[in-house]
Amino acid sequence: MEYVMSLVVAAGVAVYLFYALLRPERF
């Protein structure tokens, strides 16, 4: 279960960084 949680956290961080690169004016 901890493996799934780490995957969810990693996916969230990846999406956050992806949007930060797409829309730098919002950060």
mmCIF file as Biopython writes it, N, C-alpha, C and O atoms, coordinates in Angstrom:
data_model
#
loop_
_atom_site.group_PDB
_atom_site.id
_atom_site.type_symbol
_atom_site.label_atom_id
_atom_site.label_alt_id
_atom_site.label_comp_id
_atom_site.label_asym_id
_atom_site.label_entity_id
_atom_site.label_seq_id
_atom_site.pdbx_PDB_ins_code
_atom_site.Cartn_x
_atom_site.Cartn_y
_atom_site.Cartn_z
_atom_site.occupancy
_atom_site.B_iso_or_equiv
_atom_site.auth_seq_id
_atom_site.auth_asym_id
_atom_site.pdbx_PDB_model_num
ATOM 1   N N  . MET A ? 1  ? 0.830 -1.198 0.000   1.0 0.0 1  A 1 
ATOM 2   C CA . MET A ? 1  ? 0.000 0.000  0.000   1.0 0.0 1  A 1 
ATOM 3   C C  . MET A ? 1  ? 0.869 1.255  0.000   1.0 0.0 1  A 1 
ATOM 4   O O  . MET A ? 1  ? 0.539 2.249  -0.647  1.0 0.0 1  A 1 
ATOM 5   N N  . GLU A ? 2  ? 1.973 1.199  0.727   1.0 0.0 2  A 1 
ATOM 6   C CA . GLU A ? 2  ? 2.873 2.363  0.746   1.0 0.0 2  A 1 
ATOM 7   C C  . GLU A ? 2  ? 3.415 2.649  -0.652  1.0 0.0 2  A 1 
ATOM 8   O O  . GLU A ? 2  ? 3.684 3.798  -1.002  1.0 0.0 2  A 1 
ATOM 9   N N  . TYR A ? 3  ? 3.575 1.571  -1.460  1.0 0.0 3  A 1 
ATOM 10  C CA . TYR A ? 3  ? 4.067 1.746  -2.825  1.0 0.0 3  A 1 
ATOM 11  C C  . TYR A ? 3  ? 3.066 2.554  -3.649  1.0 0.0 3  A 1 
ATOM 12  O O  . TYR A ? 3  ? 3.454 3.415  -4.439  1.0 0.0 3  A 1 
ATOM 13  N N  . VAL A ? 4  ? 1.781 2.272  -3.460  1.0 0.0 4  A 1 
ATOM 14  C CA . VAL A ? 4  ? 0.748 3.000  -4.200  1.0 0.0 4  A 1 
ATOM 15  C C  . VAL A ? 4  ? 0.724 4.463  -3.766  1.0 0.0 4  A 1 
ATOM 16  O O  . VAL A ? 4  ? 0.589 5.361  -4.598  1.0 0.0 4  A 1 
ATOM 17  N N  . MET A ? 5  ? 0.856 4.699  -2.459  1.0 0.0 5  A 1 
ATOM 18  C CA . MET A ? 5  ? 0.837 6.080  -1.964  1.0 0.0 5  A 1 
ATOM 19  C C  . MET A ? 5  ? 2.009 6.871  -2.520  1.0 0.0 5  A 1 
ATOM 20  O O  . MET A ? 5  ? 1.857 8.037  -2.886  1.0 0.0 5  A 1 
ATOM 21  N N  . SER A ? 6  ? 3.176 6.242  -2.586  1.0 0.0 6  A 1 
ATOM 22  C CA . SER A ? 6  ? 4.349 6.939  -3.123  1.0 0.0 6  A 1 
ATOM 23  C C  . SER A ? 6  ? 4.147 7.246  -4.605  1.0 0.0 6  A 1 
ATOM 24  O O  . SER A ? 6  ? 4.596 8.281  -5.098  1.0 0.0 6  A 1 
ATOM 25  N N  . LEU A ? 7  ? 3.470 6.343  -5.311  1.0 0.0 7  A 1 
ATOM 26  C CA . LEU A ? 7  ? 3.197 6.587  -6.728  1.0 0.0 7  A 1 
ATOM 27  C C  . LEU A ? 7  ? 2.259 7.782  -6.889  1.0 0.0 7  A 1 
ATOM 28  O O  . LEU A ? 7  ? 2.452 8.618  -7.772  1.0 0.0 7  A 1 
ATOM 29  N N  . VAL A ? 8  ? 1.239 7.857  -6.027  1.0 0.0 8  A 1 
ATOM 30  C CA . VAL A ? 8  ? 0.286 8.972  -6.108  1.0 0.0 8  A 1 
ATOM 31  C C  . VAL A ? 8  ? 0.990 10.295 -5.813  1.0 0.0 8  A 1 
ATOM 32  O O  . VAL A ? 8  ? 0.752 11.292 -6.494  1.0 0.0 8  A 1 
ATOM 33  N N  . VAL A ? 9  ? 1.847 10.303 -4.811  1.0 0.0 9  A 1 
ATOM 34  C CA . VAL A ? 9  ? 2.575 11.530 -4.466  1.0 0.0 9  A 1 
ATOM 35  C C  . VAL A ? 9  ? 3.506 11.928 -5.606  1.0 0.0 9  A 1 
ATOM 36  O O  . VAL A ? 9  ? 3.588 13.104 -5.959  1.0 0.0 9  A 1 
ATOM 37  N N  . ALA A ? 10 ? 4.206 10.955 -6.181  1.0 0.0 10 A 1 
ATOM 38  C CA . ALA A ? 10 ? 5.127 11.244 -7.283  1.0 0.0 10 A 1 
ATOM 39  C C  . ALA A ? 10 ? 4.350 11.781 -8.487  1.0 0.0 10 A 1 
ATOM 40  O O  . ALA A ? 10 ? 4.815 12.700 -9.162  1.0 0.0 10 A 1 
ATOM 41  N N  . ALA A ? 11 ? 3.176 11.217 -8.759  1.0 0.0 11 A 1 
ATOM 42  C CA . ALA A ? 11 ? 2.368 11.678 -9.888  1.0 0.0 11 A 1 
ATOM 43  C C  . ALA A ? 11 ? 1.896 13.115 -9.644  1.0 0.0 11 A 1 
ATOM 44  O O  . ALA A ? 11 ? 1.881 13.933 -10.564 1.0 0.0 11 A 1 
ATOM 45  N N  . GLY A ? 12 ? 1.513 13.414 -8.408  1.0 0.0 12 A 1 
ATOM 46  C CA . GLY A ? 12 ? 1.063 14.771 -8.091  1.0 0.0 12 A 1 
ATOM 47  C C  . GLY A ? 12 ? 2.174 15.784 -8.289  1.0 0.0 12 A 1 
ATOM 48  O O  . GLY A ? 12 ? 1.948 16.858 -8.845  1.0 0.0 12 A 1 
ATOM 49  N N  . VAL A ? 13 ? 3.376 15.444 -7.833  1.0 0.0 13 A 1 
ATOM 50  C CA . VAL A ? 13 ? 4.516 16.353 -7.993  1.0 0.0 13 A 1 
ATOM 51  C C  . VAL A ? 13 ? 4.845 16.525 -9.469  1.0 0.0 13 A 1 
ATOM 52  O O  . VAL A ? 13 ? 5.168 17.628 -9.909  1.0 0.0 13 A 1 
ATOM 53  N N  . ALA A ? 14 ? 4.765 15.441 -10.233 1.0 0.0 14 A 1 
ATOM 54  C CA . ALA A ? 14 ? 5.077 15.508 -11.663 1.0 0.0 14 A 1 
ATOM 55  C C  . ALA A ? 14 ? 4.081 16.420 -12.378 1.0 0.0 14 A 1 
ATOM 56  O O  . ALA A ? 14 ? 4.469 17.225 -13.224 1.0 0.0 14 A 1 
ATOM 57  N N  . VAL A ? 15 ? 2.799 16.292 -12.036 1.0 0.0 15 A 1 
ATOM 58  C CA . VAL A ? 15 ? 1.777 17.140 -12.663 1.0 0.0 15 A 1 
ATOM 59  C C  . VAL A ? 15 ? 1.989 18.602 -12.281 1.0 0.0 15 A 1 
ATOM 60  O O  . VAL A ? 15 ? 1.847 19.494 -13.116 1.0 0.0 15 A 1 
ATOM 61  N N  . TYR A ? 16 ? 2.333 18.844 -11.006 1.0 0.0 16 A 1 
ATOM 62  C CA . TYR A ? 16 ? 2.572 20.219 -10.548 1.0 0.0 16 A 1 
ATOM 63  C C  . TYR A ? 16 ? 3.731 20.841 -11.320 1.0 0.0 16 A 1 
ATOM 64  O O  . TYR A ? 16 ? 3.640 21.983 -11.771 1.0 0.0 16 A 1 
ATOM 65  N N  . LEU A ? 17 ? 4.822 20.087 -11.471 1.0 0.0 17 A 1 
ATOM 66  C CA . LEU A ? 17 ? 5.978 20.611 -12.205 1.0 0.0 17 A 1 
ATOM 67  C C  . LEU A ? 17 ? 5.630 20.804 -13.676 1.0 0.0 17 A 1 
ATOM 68  O O  . LEU A ? 17 ? 6.083 21.766 -14.298 1.0 0.0 17 A 1 
ATOM 69  N N  . PHE A ? 18 ? 4.823 19.893 -14.243 1.0 0.0 18 A 1 
ATOM 70  C CA . PHE A ? 18 ? 4.423 20.000 -15.644 1.0 0.0 18 A 1 
ATOM 71  C C  . PHE A ? 18 ? 3.655 21.297 -15.885 1.0 0.0 18 A 1 
ATOM 72  O O  . PHE A ? 18 ? 3.929 22.017 -16.846 1.0 0.0 18 A 1 
ATOM 73  N N  . TYR A ? 19 ? 2.681 21.597 -14.999 1.0 0.0 19 A 1 
ATOM 74  C CA . TYR A ? 19 ? 1.917 22.830 -15.151 1.0 0.0 19 A 1 
ATOM 75  C C  . TYR A ? 19 ? 2.779 24.052 -14.880 1.0 0.0 19 A 1 
ATOM 76  O O  . TYR A ? 19 ? 2.579 25.100 -15.495 1.0 0.0 19 A 1 
ATOM 77  N N  . ALA A ? 20 ? 3.748 23.928 -13.954 1.0 0.0 20 A 1 
ATOM 78  C CA . ALA A ? 20 ? 4.636 25.056 -13.661 1.0 0.0 20 A 1 
ATOM 79  C C  . ALA A ? 20 ? 5.464 25.398 -14.904 1.0 0.0 20 A 1 
ATOM 80  O O  . ALA A ? 20 ? 5.745 26.568 -15.165 1.0 0.0 20 A 1 
ATOM 81  N N  . LEU A ? 21 ? 5.849 24.379 -15.662 1.0 0.0 21 A 1 
ATOM 82  C CA . LEU A ? 21 ? 6.622 24.630 -16.881 1.0 0.0 21 A 1 
ATOM 83  C C  . LEU A ? 21 ? 5.721 25.177 -17.985 1.0 0.0 21 A 1 
ATOM 84  O O  . LEU A ? 21 ? 6.155 25.999 -18.792 1.0 0.0 21 A 1 
ATOM 85  N N  . LEU A ? 22 ? 4.466 24.721 -18.023 1.0 0.0 22 A 1 
ATOM 86  C CA . LEU A ? 22 ? 3.544 25.193 -19.052 1.0 0.0 22 A 1 
ATOM 87  C C  . LEU A ? 22 ? 3.112 26.637 -18.800 1.0 0.0 22 A 1 
ATOM 88  O O  . LEU A ? 22 ? 3.036 27.441 -19.729 1.0 0.0 22 A 1 
ATOM 89  N N  . ARG A ? 23 ? 2.829 26.962 -17.527 1.0 0.0 23 A 1 
ATOM 90  C CA . ARG A ? 23 ? 2.324 28.297 -17.192 1.0 0.0 23 A 1 
ATOM 91  C C  . ARG A ? 23 ? 3.198 28.930 -16.114 1.0 0.0 23 A 1 
ATOM 92  O O  . ARG A ? 23 ? 2.769 29.024 -14.964 1.0 0.0 23 A 1 
ATOM 93  N N  . PRO A ? 24 ? 4.413 29.366 -16.454 1.0 0.0 24 A 1 
ATOM 94  C CA . PRO A ? 24 ? 5.313 29.949 -15.445 1.0 0.0 24 A 1 
ATOM 95  C C  . PRO A ? 24 ? 4.779 31.258 -14.874 1.0 0.0 24 A 1 
ATOM 96  O O  . PRO A ? 24 ? 5.189 31.664 -13.787 1.0 0.0 24 A 1 
ATOM 97  N N  . GLU A ? 25 ? 3.877 31.922 -15.583 1.0 0.0 25 A 1 
ATOM 98  C CA . GLU A ? 25 ? 3.379 33.202 -15.091 1.0 0.0 25 A 1 
ATOM 99  C C  . GLU A ? 25 ? 2.470 33.018 -13.877 1.0 0.0 25 A 1 
ATOM 100 O O  . GLU A ? 25 ? 2.195 33.982 -13.162 1.0 0.0 25 A 1 
ATOM 101 N N  . ARG A ? 26 ? 2.006 31.801 -13.638 1.0 0.0 26 A 1 
ATOM 102 C CA . ARG A ? 26 ? 1.112 31.557 -12.498 1.0 0.0 26 A 1 
ATOM 103 C C  . ARG A ? 26 ? 1.889 31.212 -11.236 1.0 0.0 26 A 1 
ATOM 104 O O  . ARG A ? 26 ? 1.289 31.053 -10.173 1.0 0.0 26 A 1 
ATOM 105 N N  . PHE A ? 27 ? 3.217 31.090 -11.330 1.0 0.0 27 A 1 
ATOM 106 C CA . PHE A ? 27 ? 3.991 30.658 -10.160 1.0 0.0 27 A 1 
ATOM 107 C C  . PHE A ? 27 ? 5.042 31.698 -9.779  1.0 0.0 27 A 1 
ATOM 108 O O  . PHE A ? 27 ? 5.785 31.502 -8.818  1.0 0.0 27 A 1 
#
